[in-house]
Amino acid sequence: MSIAERFVAMEYGPAPEDPKEALAWLDHHGRRFGHFINGTWLQPTAAEYFDTTDPSTGEKLASVAQGSAADVDAAVKAARAAFPKWQSLTPHARARYLYALARQVQKHSRRLAVLETMDNGKPIRESRDIDIPLVARHFYYHAGWAQLLQQEFPDYTACGVVGQIIPWNFPLLMLAWKIAPALATGNTVVLKPAEFTPLTALAFAEICQEIGLPAGVVNIVTGDGSTGEALVKHPDVDKIAFTGSTEVGRAIRSATAKSHKRLSLELGGKSPFIVFEDADLDSAVEGLVDGIWLNQGQVCCAGSRLLMQESIAEPLIIKIRDRMSTLRAGPPLDKAIDIGAIVARVQLDRIQRLVDQGVADGATCWQPPMEMPSRGLYFPPTLLSNVHPTSIVAQQEIFGPVLATMTFRTPSEAVELANNTVYGLAACVWSESINVALHVAAQLKAGVVWVNCTNLFDASCGFGGYRESGYGREGGREGLLEYLEPVWFKNAPALPAARRAPEENSGATAETAVPSIDRTVKLYIGGKQARPDSGYSMEVRGGHGQLLGEVPLGNRKDIRNAVEAARKATAWAKNSAHNRAQVLYYMAENLSLRRDEIAHRLAAAVGEAPAAAEVNASIERIFSYAAWADKFDGAVHNPPFRNIAIAMNEPIGTVGIICPQEAPLLGFLSLVLPAIAAGNTVVAVPSETYPLISGDLYQLFDTSDLPGGVVNIVTGYSTQLLKVLAEHDDVDASWCFSDEASAYAAKSCSTGNLKQVFTNEGRAIDWFDVKQGEGRWFLQHATQVKNIWVPYGE
């Protein structure tokens, strides 16, 4: 046998990592852990514990406290007590603490990596080379933000006490993603780690003690789902940050709806891995290994759907099978292992069940001939071909080492297949043509797109999803904003309760019942005036009770028609920002020409002086958003790899807007303008105080070259129309600026497709004040950030 043949035939020998330091640490704690509350270790109130085990062997590692509502309450009280002092620290002082956390993580890096692998089952190479270095990176990066916070965010303040719930797939990394920005911005934290993998969070608690972090700033309460539920529902928590399944995300959205809690959700995914015929197939295969078999496929952004151009499908599958045959499954502490253990029996059973269902749906299953360990929880790397786009394995997140393959012919078909899912977390595009890659990347409904690379992460680059993959970002400047609120907004007074809609149309009159009405406007849908489906109108009365006119009483069908028109107006988002700005400037010009006429009519509802001021402020507001349209730019990040990450501000899609009762003209424009300036389309319900303004508005839009369907206006009782808009699955975001009950309703009704929700929380906004009524705060809610990673160099 030649030397070359011997080299190819050589078997890997075992290269075990020594776990003695991690075991010694467990033994030092008696293999029994309480909660970390107010800087000390406390036993659980109910004296209940559960075991955490090594999934590769089934052996018990430690007993961990089961958190009760009383334990969560104690942790929240500790965080609340620590909040004023932590928030009042100088930026430099907070930065020093975060820097110390980063340094201490590095000092204990090997022990933390081993502990993570033992608790989770992932290969030690991944814990050692990916997870722990990124943990340190996040604390270093956010130490910098802590130092610069007052300079860069002078008008913002911390949310307060933050409840954080993290998953089991990247236990310590997810902790860093959440705790680092929360502490940098002056919040205090109560964190619940996953039930399956609590150990590195408890090791981090010890690190907090080692650096002298003030008591109560970080609190860690372990337990199962009931512990997380108690944290979510605690009345003194100001924000919830959750990473986990979409189903639990829906439950959290529902549970927090009737509160002022801010919410960020990083949920499931079914990420497409798109390979074009001009791609370097060998590189794509290596990327695929990282994309789907990293951490046994237990990755929310795993490239679990392989979309191949037809012409290269056969050779690519051959290469994939050859590469799969070289993967090694075994004890995860072996440094030569590629595939470790599945985290728990329940997860292993779910993977097998979904694969079986996929085969029943017609898929062909192939697994490499490899020897699996005789004990522990393992699932071999699996390739499912001939998968139909509607199959369960193409639509549901498997969260295991399973790849489903499909083919496409054209780039447009690839985009259609890629977006054929309720999720939108991440995607990969492989092509040697940068034009093709970026053209496709811009069309994908995903918060992160990797071009000719996969599963790259950095603290400077935001990560998060579109659609049912959640909302909010972690990392980067946008991730920092998740833990900040405008100072003025946090201190704003509450609005009085809005008028509730009648049980029936008791206040409505038939459109032809009173022929003496001066003004009867119509709905505005798809660029055209439309009569209401109900055939009813409602009276509009002035400040002295005089009848000013009637407006249509919109209903569910009218909202449906308006949403359909908005969804068809997709060309608006494709227009250049400059072109959108020109339309808005034209709008300001036309409103200026009709200033006296509109002010005169508005005066009947709000008075002459307020009406004149409102029209003048509206002209200025249009000018402001015309200016912002081509200036609310993204950024180009420079992560510590040979990549740039292009952070693009993209429109959310179709936005349903409930306009404020006060300032009927200015309030309407202050919400609709940032949405359309960013490229969204809108279905708006104007103020019930003076909904007749819609007649002037649609005339304004018609004469300003605004394309039909970009803005649609449905008048009626806002409390009724709000529910229809918030529940509509083709509405991507729900904005509600009314009383507190309406804000709650907007959040409660939005859980169906987990649409983004933006409300005033029932607080009063001075729409005439530029600091409150316009600017970045509104534009941030009108956009979602997509990070496109592009490699460079040879």
N, C-alpha and C positions, 0 to 999 in steps of 0.2 A: 504494500500500500504506500502511495506517495505521501509526502509531507502535507500537500494540499488536501488530499483525501482524509488523512488523519485529522487535520485541523477541522474539516467539516463534520467529521464523525464524532468529535470530542463531546462528551457529556459535561454539563455543568456539575461541579461538585457543590456540596452544601457550603453556604457562607453565612452562618447564623450570627445574628446580632446578640450580644450578651445582655440579657435583661436584668442583671443583678442590681443595678442602681435603681431601676424602677421598682423592682420587688422590695428592695431595702426601704424605699420611700413608703410603699404600701405598708410594710411591716412596722415602720416607725409610727404610723398612724393606727396601728392595731387592726388594719384592714377594715376600719369602721369610720364612717364620716358623718358628721352632722352638717347643719347649714352654716354658711358664713354670713353672719348678720352683725352689722355695726362693728365690724373689725374683729369679731371674735367667733369662735366655733360654738354653736349651740345645738343641743340635742333636739330632735323634733318634738313638738308639743304632744303629739299622740303616741310617741315612742314607737313609731312604725319604721321599718327599714325594708329595703328590697336589695336583691343581689345584682351586681353587674358582673358579666362573665366574658371570658375570652372566646369569641365566636370560632376561632380556629381549633379550639380544643374542648370547649364546653366547660372549662374549669372556672370556678368562682375566683374573682379578683378581689372583691370587697363588698361590704354591706354599706348602703347609702341611704340617707334619711329620706323618708317619704313626706313631702311637704304638705301641710294642711292649710286651710284658710287662715288659721291663727298664725302660722309661721310666715305666710305671705304678708299678713298685716304687720307683723313685727318688722319685717324687712322694709316694707314701704314706709313705716314710721321712721325707721332709721335713716332711710334715704331722704325723707322730707326734712328731718332735723338737720341733716348734713348739707342740704342744698344751699341755704343762704351763705354759709361760710365758703363753700366750694365755689359758688358763682362769683363771690366778691374777691376771690384771689386775683392777683395780677395775672395777666396773660403769661408772663414769663414764669411765674410760680407753677401754673398748671402745665406749661410746656415742660418744665423740669421733671414733674411727676411722670408724664407720658414718656419722656426720654428714659427715665429710670426703668419704667416697665419694659421698654424695648431692650435695654441693656441686660436686664435680668432674664428676659426670655432667651436671649442669646447665651447667657451663662449656663442656663439649664437646658439648652436646646436638645442635646442627645437624650437626656432622660425624658423630656416631654415627647420627643418623637417616638421613643419606645413605648411609653405609656399610651400614646394615641393609637399605635398599631395594636397593642395588646387589647385595648378596650373596643376598638372599631373593627379590626380585621384587615385593614388596608396594608399593602406592602410597605415595609420600612423605608424603602427607597423614596416612596412618595411622601411619607410623613417627614423624613429627614431632609429631603431636597426641595420639596414644594411647600408643604404646609407650614412648618415652623419658621423658615426664612420669611415667608409672607406675613406671618403673625408679627414678627419683629418689624418688618417693613411698615405695616399699618400703624404701629405705635410711633415709629420714627416720623412717618409722614404727618400724622396728626399732631405730634408735638410741634411741628412747624406751623400747622394751622392754629393751634392754641396760642402760639406766640404772635401771630398776625391777626387774630380774630377782630380786635377792636378797630384795626386799620381797614380791614377788608369788609367787615359787616358792622358798621358803626350804628345802624338803626335796628339791629336785631338783638334778641335776647334768648336765653335758653328756654326750652319747653318746661323743664322742671324735673319731676321724677319720671323716669323712663322704665317701662317694663319691657324686657327683651326675652324672646323665646327662640332658641336656636335648635337646629336639627342634628342628626347623628352622623351625617356623612363627612363633614369637615368640622368636628367639634370645636377645636381650639381656634381654627381660622375664622369660623363664624362668630365666635366670641370676640375676636379682635375686630372684625368688620363692624361689630355693633358697639362694643364698649369704647373703642378708641375715638370715634367721632363724637359720641355722647359726652365723654369726659372733656374732650377738647373744647366743646362749646359750652361747658359749664353745667351740664346736667348731672344728676346722680342716678344710679342704676340699680334695678333689681333684675337679675338675670336668672332664667330657668334653663339649664342645659337639658339635652335630650335624655330620656329615661335610660336608653341603651348605652349612652357614652358620657357619663358625668365626670370621669376622673380628671381629665386635663383642665376642666373648669375649676375643679377643687384645687388642683395644683396651682392654677393661676391665682386663686384666692390667697394661697400661701405667699405667692410672689407679691401680692398687694401688701401683705403684712411686712414682708422683708424690706420693701422700699419705704415703709412708713406712710402709705396712702391714708389720708384722714379717715377715721371710722365712719361708716355709713355711706361713703361715696360709691363703693361697689359692694353689692350684697348678692350672694348666690344661694338660691333655694332650689334644692333638687326634688324630683318627684315625677309623677306621671302626668297624663293629660289633665287630671283634676287640679293639679297644682298650677298648671298653666292657665286653666279656666279661672281659678281664683285670682290670679294676677291680672288677667284681662278685665275682669269685672270689678276690680278694686276701685272704689270711687276716688281715691287720692292719687291715682296714676294719671299723668298728663299725656303720655304717649305710649303706644305699643308698637314695637318693631318685631315683626315675625318673619321667620324663614321656615318653610315647610310645605305641606301639601295644599293644593287649591281647595280641597274640601274643608280643611281646617281654617284656611284663610277666609272662606265664606262665613263660617261660624263666628270668627272673630269680628268680621265686618258687621255682622248682625248684632253681636253682643255689645259692640262699642257704639252702635248707631245713636242711642239715646244718651249720649255724653259728649263732652267737648274734647275727648281724647283724639289726638292726632294719630294717624295710622300709616305705617308703611309695610308693604307685603312683598316678599320675594318668594314666589310660589313655583309650581311645577313647570315642566317644559317638555317639548317633543321636538327637539332641535333638528333641522335639516342639515345634512352634510352634502353639499352640491358639488359634483365633479364634472367639469366640462371636458370635451374631447381633446382640447389642447393642453390639458393639465399635465404636469409631471406626475405620472401615475405612481411611481415609487414613493415620491414625497407625500402624495395624497394618502397612500396606504399607511405610512408611518404616522401621518396626522390622524388617520382614522383610529389607529391603535390608541393614541392619546385621547381621541374624541369619545370613544365608546367604552374602552376597556380600562381607562383610568378609574381607580377606586372601585373596580368590579362593575362599572357602569352606574354606580350609585352617586350620580352627579346630576343636579337639576338641569344643567345645560349640556348634558351628554349628546353627542351627535348620533342619535339613535335612529334617524331615518336617512339612509343613504340614497341620494337621487343621482343617477348616473345617466349621462348622455348615451343614447342607444348605441352609437358607433363604437364605444369603448367599454360597454357593459361586460361583455364576455371576458376580455383580457383582464379587466379590473377585478372581476370576481375570482379569477384564477390566482391573481396576485394576493388577494385578500385571504383566500384559503391557505395559500402557501405560508403567508405571514402568521395566520392564526395557529398553524401547526407548530410554529416555533415558540409560542407563548407557553410559559410554565406556570402551573398552578401549584400552590403548596403553602407551607407554613409562612405566614406573612413576615415573620422576623428574619427569614432567609433573604439576604440581600440580592440573590439571583432570581427572586420570584417576581412574576408579572401579575398574576391573578391571586389575590388573597381570599379571605373568607367573607361571606355575606354576613351582615351585621347581626341578624336574628332569624330564628326559625320562621316567624310569621312573614318576614320579607322573602325568604327563600321559597316558601310555599306560594307566595303571590307571583313571583317570577315564573315558576313552573306552570301555574294555572294559566297565566296570560300566554305563555308560549304554546301550551296545549290548545288554547282557544284560537291562536293564530293559525296553527296547523289545521284545525277544524274549519277555519275560514278559507283554506286553500293554499296557505303558504307552505313552502318546502323548507324543512329544517336541516341544517348541517352543522355538526360540531366536530372539531378536530379530534383525531384519535390520541387522547392524552390520558395519562393516569391521574386520577383525582385522589386526594388524601382520603384515607379510610375513616377518619374522624373529623369532626368539625362541619361547618356549614359552607359548602362550596357549590358553585354552579359554573359549568364550563362556558367559555366564550362561544356564542351562538350566532349563526347567520341564518336569517329567514329571507328567502328569495320568493319571487312571484307574489309579492304582497300587494293586495288591492288597496288603493288609497283610503277606502272606508273601513278596512279591517281594524279590529280592536288593537292590533299591534302597531298600526300606523297612526292611531288616534290617541291611545291612552299611554300615559307614562308608565313604563315597566320598571324603571329604576333598578336595572340589573345589566349584566354583560350581554345584551341581546341587540343585534343590529337587524333592522328591517330594510330591505332594498326595493327600490322602484326605478323605473327608467323614464326619461323624457327626451324630446326631440329638439325643442327650441328653448332659448332663454325665457321666453314668456311662459311656456309651459312649466319650466322649472320653477319660476316664481309662483305660479298658480298652485303647483303641488306643495311647494314649501310653505305657503300661507294657508294651506288647507288643514287648519287645526285651530282649536280655541286658544292655544298657547302662543307665546311670542317672546321667549326668553333669549335665545341665542341662535346663531346659524354660522355655517362655514361655507365659503365659496372658494373653489380651486380652479384656477385658470391662469395660463401664462399671459393672457391679455388683460392688462389692467383696466382697459375700457370696459370689457365684459364684466369683470369682477366688481368694479365700483357701480356700474349700471344696475347690476342685479342686487348688490348690497343695499342700494338706496331704496329698492322696492320691497325688500323683505320686512315683514312685520316682526321685528326682533329688536331687543334693546342692545344686543351686542352682536356684531358680525366680524368673524375672523376671516381674513383673506389669506389663503395659502399658509395657514397656521391654525392652531386650535387650542382651546382651553388655556389661553394666556390671561393672567390677571395681574393687576397692580393697584396699589392704594390710590394712585393718582387718577385712575380711570374708573368712571362710574360703571356699576353693574346693576342691572335690573331689567324687568320685563315690560312687554306690552300685553294688552288684553288680559286673559285669565292667568297669565304668569305674574300678575300683580302690578303694583305701582310703587313709585319711590325708587331711589337709587342708593347704592352703598359704594363708598369710595368717591374720590374726587371732590370738587367744589359742590357738585349737585348733591352728593351724599351728605355733606356737611349741613346743607339747608334743611335736611330732614329733621334736624335736631334744633332748629332755630325758628323763631317767630318774630314778625315785626313788633317792635316795642309798643307802638300805638295800638296795634290790633289786640294785643294781649290785655291791654288796659281799657279797651273800648267799652262803653256802657251797653246794656241790653236794650234791644228794641221792644216796644210794646207788642202784644200779640196781634197778629194780623187778623183781618176779618175772615172767618171761616166760610166756606161755600155752603149754600143751603143743601138740605137733604135731597131735594128735587129742584127742578127748574122753576121754583116758586117766584123768583125775582125776575124771571125772563119773560119777555113778551114776544108774540109772533112778529116777524119782521114787518108785516104789513098792518099791524094792529093800530098803530098811532101814526097816521100819515103826516102829522104836522112837525115831526122831528126834523131839526135843521141838518144834522149830519149823521149819516149811517155809513161807516167804513166797512171794508171786507177783510177777510183773511188775506195773507200774502204768502203764497206757496209756489215755489218753482219760478219766481219772477212774474207771477200773474196774480191778479186779485181773484179771490175765490169765495163763494158763499159757504156758510157753515153746513156741515152734514146734518146738524141737529135741526136746522130751520128756525132756530131761536136767536134772539139778540138779548143783550142786557143793557139796562139804562146806565148812562153816565151822568152824574150830577155834579154841579160845581160846589164851591165852598159854602154857598148860601142855600143849597138845596135845589137850585134851578136845574132843569133838564138841559144838558148840553148836547146830547145825541145818544146814539146806540152803537154798540159794537157786537160783532158776531159772538155767539157762545160756542166756542170750539169744544170738540169732544175727542174721544179716542181715535175715531177714523180720521179726523182732521190732523191729529198728531201723526198718525201713520202716513198720511199723504205728505206731510211736511218732511218727515224723516226720509221718506223715499226720495223726495226731491233733493234733499241735502246730500244723500248718498250718491246721487247721480252727478253732483257738481264737483267731481274729483279734479277737474282741470284747474280749479282755483289753487289747490296745493301745488300743482306743477308749474304754475306761473312763477316767474322770478319775483323775488321780494321787491325789486324795483317796480315791477308792474303793479303789484298790489299797493305799493305806496302811492303810485300815480292815481289809482282809483280812489284812494282815501283822500288825497289832496283835492281831487275833483269834487268829492263829496263835501269837503269843507267849503270849497268855493260856492257850491250850489246852496248850502245851508246859509252862508253869509248873504247871498242874494235874497233869500226868503226870510231873513232874520225878523223883520217887523211883523210880517204876516203870521209866522209861527208863534212868535212871542205873544201876539194879541190873542190867539186862540188858547194858548197855554195859560194865559193870565186868568181865564175864567175858572180854572181849577186851583191855581196856586197864588194868584195875585200878580199885579202888573210888575212890580219891582223884582220879585223873585223870578218871574218868567223871563224878563229881559236878561237877568244875570245868568239864568240857566242856559239860555240860547247862546249867549256869549261864551260861557264856559264850555259848552258843547262844541263850538267851533274850534276852540283851543285844544280840546281833547282829541278831536279828529286829527288836527295837525300833529299832535304828539305821537299818536299811533301811526300816522303816515311816516313820521320820522323814525319811529322804532322799527318799522317793518323790515328795513334792510340793515338794521344795526344790532338786532338781538342775535348776535352771532354765536356760534359754537367755539370750539377751541381745538388746538392740536396738542395732544399730550406727548411727552417724551419719556415713556417708561424705561426702566433699566434693561431693555432688550434691544435687539436690532429691529425695532418696530416704531412706527408712530401710531397713535390712536386718535382718529379724527372724531371728535365729539360733536355731533350734529344735532341742533335743535329742530325736531320734526313736529309737525302738527299732530294732534291726537286723533283727529277725524271729525266726527259729527258731535257737536256739543249742544246739549239741551240746557237752556238758560231761563231761570225764573228771575225776572228783573225786580229790583227793589220797589216798594210802594212809593217811597219818597223820590223826589226829583225825577218825574216820569221820562223826560227826554235825556237828561244827563246820566241818570242811572242806567237807562237802556244802553246808551252809547258806551258808557264806561265798562260795560261787560261784553257787549258784542264786538266792539272794536279790537281789543287785544286778541280775541279768538280769531277773527278773520284776518287780522294783520299777520298772524302766525301761520295762516293757510288753512285753518279749520273752516268747516261749514256749520251753520247755526240754525237751531229751531228755538225761537225766543218767545216767551210769554211776557208781554209788557205789563207795566204797573196797572193795577185795578183803579188807582186813584184817578188816572187820566189815560185810559187805553186808546182814546181817540187819537193820541199822538201817532199811533201806527199808520194812520192815513197819510200824515205828513212824511213819515219815515219811508214808506214804500214808494212814495213819489220821489223822495230824495234819492233812493237807491236806483230807481228806474232811470233817472236823468243823469246818473253818475257813472254809467257803464259797469255797474256791479253785475256780474253774470247771474242769471236766474238760478235759484236754488242755494246760493251762498248764504243768504239770510232769508229765513222763513219766519213769518209772524203769525202766531195763533193766539187770539184774544180769548178771554174767558176767566173762570175762577181759577186762580193760580194753584190753590190747594188741590183741586181735582186734576188739573193738567200736569202738575208736578209728579204725581204718582205714575201717570201714564208715561211721561218722559223718563223717569228714573228706572222704570221697569223694562223699558224698550231695549231689546238686545242689540239693535242696530244703532243705538246711541252710545258713543264711546266715553263720554264724560258728562256729568251732571253738575251744573252750577246753580246754586240756590242762595239768593241774597234776600232773605225775608226774616221772619221771627224764628225763635228757637225751635218751635214745634215743626216748622217747615224744614229747618236744617236736619232735624232728626229723621223726618220722613224721607228726605233726599238720600240719606245714608242707608236707612233701613230698606228702601226699595231698590237699591243699586246692586244687591248681592248676586242677582241672576248671572250677569256677565262680568261681575267685579269691575264695573266702570269706575273711573276716577271721579272723585267727588270733591268739589270746592264750594265751601259755604262760608258765610260770615258768622256762623255759630250763633246766630240770633243777635249779634252785636251791631251797634250803630256805626255807620261809616259816613263821614262827611265827604260827600262826593265832590264838593267844591274845593276841598283841600287836595292839592296835587300830591302831597306825601301819602295820603290815604287812598285817593281815588284813581290813581293811574301808576303805571310804571312796571318795573321788573317783577314785582310780586304777582301781578296778574299774568304777565307773559310767561313766567315760570310754570303757572298752572295751565297755560294754553299750549304748552309744548311738552314733549318727552325727549329725552336725550338718547341718541343711538351712538354707541362707540364702535367705529369701524377700525379694526386693527390691520395695518398694512406693513408687511416686512420690507426691509430694504437691504441692499448689499448682497454679496455672493455667499 
